[in-house]
Amino acid sequence: MADLSRHPVLAEDALLGLLLPFWQLVIGAAVLAVLLLSVRRLARRGPSRMTTALLVTAAAIAGLTVLGVLLGS
């Protein structure tokens, strides 16, 4: 039989590992809802504001991607 005292099994980590995709789904849905509401509001304000918003959004996405790659390595 294997000696379990050397490698303790952490049930909390296993439970968190199972719940992690659920929380990512909840956060993703909230971000999508806010994004859709803000795009609708910007579309009503006109094309010049939409261009600025798209540039700011592209810069934010690029920045978050770089941070994700740097922190993920």
C-alpha positions in Angstrom: 0.0 0.0 0.0 1.1 3.5 -0.7 2.2 5.7 2.2 -0.3 8.6 2.3 1.6 10.5 5.0 4.2 11.6 2.5 1.8 13.0 0.0 -1.3 14.4 1.8 -4.4 14.8 -0.4 -5.8 18.2 -0.1 -9.6 18.0 -0.8 -9.9 21.8 -0.8 -7.6 22.1 -3.8 -9.5 19.4 -5.6 -12.8 21.2 -4.9 -11.4 24.5 -6.0 -10.1 22.9 -9.2 -13.6 21.7 -10.0 -15.2 25.1 -9.3 -12.7 27.1 -11.2 -14.3 26.7 -14.6 -17.7 27.6 -13.2 -16.3 30.9 -11.8 -14.6 31.7 -15.1 -17.9 31.2 -16.8 -19.7 33.5 -14.4 -17.0 36.2 -14.7 -17.0 35.8 -18.5 -20.8 36.2 -18.7 -20.6 39.4 -16.5 -17.9 40.9 -18.7 -19.9 40.1 -21.9 -23.0 41.7 -20.5 -21.1 44.9 -19.5 -19.4 44.9 -22.9 -22.7 44.7 -24.8 -24.3 47.5 -22.8 -21.3 49.8 -23.3 -21.1 49.1 -27.0 -24.8 49.9 -27.4 -24.3 53.2 -25.5 -21.3 54.1 -27.6 -23.1 53.3 -30.8 -25.7 55.8 -29.9 -23.1 58.6 -29.4 -21.7 58.5 -32.9 -18.8 57.3 -35.0 -16.1 59.5 -33.6 -16.6 58.2 -30.1 -16.8 54.6 -31.4 -13.4 55.0 -33.1 -11.8 56.3 -29.9 -13.5 53.5 -27.9 -12.3 50.8 -30.3 -8.7 52.1 -30.1 -8.8 52.2 -26.3 -10.4 48.7 -26.2 -7.7 47.3 -28.6 -5.0 48.8 -26.4 -6.6 47.3 -23.3 -6.8 43.8 -24.9 -3.2 44.0 -26.0 -2.1 45.0 -22.6 -4.1 42.3 -20.8 -2.7 39.7 -23.3 0.9 40.8 -22.6 0.3 40.6 -18.8 -1.3 37.2 -19.2 1.6 35.8 -21.2 4.2 37.3 -18.8 2.4 36.1 -15.6 1.5 32.7 -17.1 5.2 31.8 -17.9 
